[in-house]
Amino acid sequence: MVHSGERVADAPSYNWVYRALPRVLWPYAQLARWDRPIGWQLLMWPCWWSAALAPQWAAPSAVHTGLPSLWHLALFLIGAIAMRGAGCTYNDLVDHKVDAQVARTRSRPLPSGRVSRGRAKMFLVLQSLAGLAVLLQFNLFAVGLGILSLATVAIYPFLKRVTDWPQLGLGLAFSWGALMGWAAYWGSLSLAALALYAGSILWTIGYDTIYAHQDREDDALVGVRSTARLFGERTKPALAILYLGAILCFATAFALTGAGSGGPTWPAYAGLAIGAGQMIWQIRTLDIDDGEQCLKLFKSNALFGWIIFLGLVFSALWMLSFPFAY
């Protein structure tokens, strides 16, 4: 168990990080949020969705199963962990002074003084190099596309100072994998990938709005802006619009992928319907004044990610089982 002087207020005290790593590495694990896997999971899901959707752009055959590449899935998993950690470290460097004024974040390694800015920068470089090593495993088009994503990562921490829509900036960055999975498979992009990207952005704005309600009062005191503050008591109808838009964009991506190939098939759309039900549950359950519940609902989006991904995988398996129907 991590002691009170070494823990972060909103992070778990019982975690593999504190059992497996030497105490000297704990602050770095906290900087990268290794003790909070939900972040890299949410970054990974658009990658995995795209990696599962892209093969279904072509009809199944003896040499083309329509299933996602396990190698690509593994690379996206490692890359998501590395780049989410790098992004969090960069964000903490930018927000050092702001975090010191917010109750939930002032115990983080930088504002609490357990890691110096110099060491945090070195750690940022190491994580970025790990992400680069993963990126270089893909084709040249995907490598170039991945490098372009750095622009969205760079601007995100500054948006909360100048706009009520920093969650849009997070969506642009966190959803980039919806393009990467397609590019890694085909070496190009398509309208289907763009529709998947748009849906992922709307999904991200929705779940991060729920997350931001934890800090609404502190953010108001220090002048940090967010969609949580913008929507306020209108958060539920705003989420309904965002999530509905996401589902429609995902359905469009599926339909565009299936034009001419027959897939994705009904399991993908069934998964989308179940995912829509999970989103409705989030909206109906939400109490914006209950920070603990907001965190739980935010984390529940990992389940939404599984629902969409498994729907796409079962769609490919269905096409593989009945190829002459398409």
C-alpha positions in Angstrom: 0.0 0.0 0.0 1.2 3.5 -0.8 1.6 5.8 2.2 -0.3 9.1 2.4 2.7 11.3 1.6 3.3 9.3 -1.7 -0.2 8.9 -3.0 -2.3 11.0 -5.5 -5.7 12.0 -4.1 -7.8 10.5 -6.9 -5.6 7.5 -7.6 -5.9 4.0 -6.1 -3.7 3.1 -3.1 -3.7 -0.6 -3.9 -2.3 -1.3 -7.4 0.3 -3.4 -9.1 2.5 -0.4 -9.4 3.1 -0.3 -5.7 3.7 -4.1 -5.5 5.9 -4.5 -8.5 8.0 -1.3 -8.8 10.7 0.0 -6.4 9.5 3.0 -4.3 11.8 5.3 -6.2 9.8 4.7 -9.4 6.4 5.3 -7.9 6.2 9.0 -8.7 7.1 8.3 -12.4 4.4 5.6 -12.5 2.0 8.2 -11.2 3.1 10.8 -13.8 2.4 8.3 -16.5 -0.8 7.2 -14.8 0.2 3.5 -14.9 -1.9 3.0 -11.8 -5.0 4.3 -13.7 -5.3 2.1 -16.8 -8.6 3.7 -18.0 -6.7 6.4 -19.8 -4.7 4.2 -22.1 -7.7 2.0 -22.6 -9.7 4.9 -23.9 -6.8 5.9 -26.1 -6.5 2.4 -27.4 -10.1 1.8 -28.3 -10.4 3.9 -31.5 -7.2 2.2 -32.7 -8.6 -1.2 -32.1 -12.0 -0.3 -33.6 -10.3 0.9 -36.7 -8.0 -2.1 -36.9 -11.0 -4.3 -36.7 -13.1 -2.3 -39.2 -10.5 -1.8 -41.9 -10.1 -5.5 -43.0 -13.9 -5.6 -43.6 -13.5 -3.1 -46.4 -12.7 -6.1 -48.6 -14.8 -9.2 -49.1 -13.6 -12.3 -47.2 -11.6 -14.9 -49.2 -9.3 -17.8 -48.7 -6.4 -15.4 -48.1 -8.4 -12.5 -46.5 -10.2 -13.3 -43.2 -11.5 -9.9 -42.4 -10.2 -10.3 -38.9 -7.9 -7.6 -37.3 -4.1 -8.2 -37.3 -3.0 -9.4 -33.9 0.4 -7.8 -34.5 -1.3 -4.4 -35.1 -3.5 -4.8 -32.0 -0.4 -5.6 -29.9 1.4 -2.5 -31.3 -1.6 -0.3 -30.6 -1.8 -1.6 -27.1 1.9 -0.8 -26.4 1.7 2.5 -28.2 -1.4 3.6 -26.2 0.3 2.9 -22.9 3.5 4.7 -23.9 1.8 7.7 -25.5 -0.9 8.1 -22.9 1.9 8.2 -20.3 3.9 10.7 -22.4 0.8 12.8 -22.8 0.0 12.8 -19.1 3.6 13.8 -18.3 3.5 16.6 -20.8 0.1 17.8 -19.5 1.4 17.8 -15.9 4.5 19.8 -17.0 2.2 22.4 -18.7 -0.3 22.5 -15.8 2.2 22.4 -13.0 0.9 25.6 -11.4 -2.8 25.0 -12.1 -2.6 21.5 -10.6 -1.2 23.0 -7.4 -4.4 25.0 -6.9 -6.9 22.1 -7.5 -7.7 19.8 -4.6 -7.8 16.6 -6.8 -4.5 17.3 -8.5 -2.2 19.1 -6.0 -0.9 15.8 -4.7 0.4 14.7 -8.1 4.2 14.2 -8.3 5.1 17.6 -9.9 3.0 20.0 -7.7 3.9 18.0 -4.6 7.6 18.2 -5.4 8.3 14.5 -5.5 9.6 14.8 -9.1 11.5 17.8 -10.5 10.6 19.3 -13.8 14.0 18.2 -15.3 13.4 14.6 -14.4 9.8 14.7 -15.7 11.1 16.0 -19.0 13.6 13.2 -19.2 10.8 10.7 -18.5 8.7 12.3 -21.2 11.5 11.8 -23.7 11.9 8.1 -22.8 8.1 7.4 -23.2 8.0 9.3 -26.5 10.9 7.2 -27.8 9.0 4.1 -26.9 6.0 5.4 -28.8 8.2 6.2 -31.8 9.6 2.7 -31.8 6.1 1.4 -32.0 5.1 3.8 -34.8 8.1 2.9 -36.9 6.7 -0.7 -37.2 3.9 0.6 -39.5 4.0 1.6 -43.2 5.3 5.1 -44.2 1.8 6.6 -44.6 0.8 5.5 -41.1 4.2 6.8 -39.7 3.6 10.2 -41.2 0.0 10.3 -40.0 1.1 9.4 -36.5 3.6 12.2 -36.5 0.9 14.6 -37.4 -1.0 13.7 -34.3 1.6 15.4 -32.2 0.1 18.7 -33.1 -3.2 17.8 -31.4 -1.3 16.5 -28.4 0.8 19.7 -28.1 -2.1 22.2 -28.1 -4.5 20.3 -25.8 -3.2 21.4 -22.4 -3.5 25.0 -23.4 -7.1 24.9 -24.6 -8.6 25.0 -21.1 -7.2 28.5 -20.7 -8.8 30.0 -23.9 -11.9 28.0 -24.7 -14.9 26.2 -23.1 -14.2 23.2 -25.4 -10.9 21.7 -24.2 -12.7 18.3 -24.4 -12.8 18.8 -28.2 -9.0 19.1 -28.2 -8.8 15.9 -26.2 -11.1 14.3 -28.7 -9.0 15.3 -31.6 -5.9 13.8 -29.9 -7.4 10.7 -28.2 -9.4 9.7 -31.3 -6.5 9.8 -33.8 -6.2 6.0 -33.5 -9.5 5.8 -35.5 -7.4 7.0 -38.5 -4.2 5.0 -37.5 -5.8 1.6 -37.6 -7.1 2.1 -41.1 -3.9 3.6 -42.3 -1.8 0.8 -40.8 -3.8 -1.8 -42.7 -4.4 -0.1 -46.1 -1.7 2.6 -46.3 -4.3 5.2 -47.0 -7.5 6.7 -45.5 -11.1 6.5 -46.5 -14.4 8.2 -45.7 -15.2 5.3 -43.4 -12.1 6.0 -41.3 -13.0 9.7 -41.2 -16.5 8.9 -40.0 -15.1 6.6 -37.3 -12.8 9.5 -36.2 -15.7 11.9 -36.0 -17.7 9.5 -33.9 -14.8 8.9 -31.6 -14.3 12.6 -31.1 -18.0 13.0 -30.1 -17.7 10.0 -27.7 -14.5 11.5 -26.1 -16.1 14.9 -25.6 -19.0 13.1 -23.9 -17.1 10.9 -21.5 -14.5 13.7 -20.6 -17.4 16.1 -19.9 -18.6 13.5 -17.3 -15.0 13.3 -15.9 -14.6 17.1 -15.8 -17.6 17.5 -13.5 -15.4 16.2 -10.7 -13.4 19.5 -10.9 -16.2 21.9 -11.8 -16.0 24.0 -8.6 -12.2 24.1 -8.4 -12.0 24.9 -12.1 -14.3 27.9 -11.6 -12.0 29.2 -8.8 -8.8 29.0 -10.8 -10.3 30.0 -14.2 -10.0 26.7 -16.0 -12.7 26.2 -18.6 -14.4 23.0 -19.7 -17.6 21.6 -21.3 -18.7 20.6 -17.8 -18.8 24.2 -16.8 -20.3 25.2 -20.1 -23.1 22.7 -20.1 -23.8 22.8 -16.3 -27.3 21.7 -15.6 -27.8 21.0 -19.3 -25.2 18.3 -19.3 -27.6 15.4 -19.8 -29.2 16.8 -23.0 -25.8 17.8 -24.2 -24.5 14.2 -23.6 -27.6 12.8 -25.4 -26.7 14.9 -28.5 -23.0 14.0 -28.4 -23.5 10.3 -27.9 -26.3 10.1 -30.5 -23.9 11.9 -32.9 -21.2 9.3 -32.1 -23.5 6.4 -32.7 -24.7 7.8 -36.1 -21.1 8.4 -37.1 -20.1 4.9 -36.2 -23.1 3.5 -38.1 -22.0 5.6 -41.1 -18.5 4.3 -40.9 -19.8 0.7 -40.9 -22.1 1.4 -43.8 -19.3 3.0 -45.9 -17.0 0.1 -45.1 -19.6 -2.4 -46.2 -20.3 -0.7 -49.5 -19.3 -3.3 -52.1 -18.0 -5.9 -49.6 -21.1 -6.9 -47.7 -19.5 -6.1 -44.3 -19.6 -5.2 -41.5 -22.5 -7.6 -40.9 -25.3 -7.7 -38.3 -23.1 -8.4 -35.2 -21.4 -5.0 -35.7 -24.7 -3.2 -35.7 -25.9 -5.3 -32.8 -22.8 -4.2 -30.9 -23.6 -0.6 -31.8 -27.1 -1.0 -30.5 -25.9 -2.5 -27.2 -23.3 0.3 -27.0 -26.1 2.9 -27.5 -27.9 1.3 -24.5 -24.8 1.6 -22.4 -24.6 5.3 -23.3 -28.2 5.8 -22.4 -27.5 4.2 -19.0 -24.6 6.6 -18.4 -26.9 9.6 -19.1 -29.8 8.4 -17.0 -27.5 7.5 -14.1 -25.4 10.7 -14.1 -25.5 13.0 -11.1 -23.2 15.9 -11.9 -22.8 16.8 -8.2 -21.5 13.3 -7.3 -17.8 13.2 -8.1 -17.4 9.6 -7.2 -20.2 8.6 -9.5 -18.9 10.7 -12.3 -15.6 8.9 -12.1 -17.3 5.5 -12.2 -19.4 6.5 -15.2 -16.3 7.8 -17.0 -14.5 4.5 -16.4 -17.5 2.6 -17.7 -16.6 3.7 -21.2 -14.0 1.0 -21.2 -16.9 -1.4 -21.4 -18.4 0.6 -24.3 -15.0 0.1 -26.1 -15.2 -3.7 -25.7 -18.8 -3.8 -26.9 -18.0 -2.0 -30.2 -14.8 -4.0 -30.7 -16.3 -7.4 -30.1 -19.2 -6.5 -32.4 -16.7 -5.9 -35.2 -14.8 -9.1 -34.5 -18.0 -11.2 -34.5 -19.0 -9.4 -37.7 -15.8 -10.6 -39.4 -16.3 -14.1 -38.0 -19.8 -14.2 -39.4 -18.6 -13.1 -42.8 -15.9 -15.7 -42.7 -18.4 -18.4 -41.8 -20.9 -17.4 -44.6 -18.7 -15.9 -47.3 -21.0 -16.8 -50.2 -23.7 -14.6 -48.7 -21.7 -11.5 -49.5 
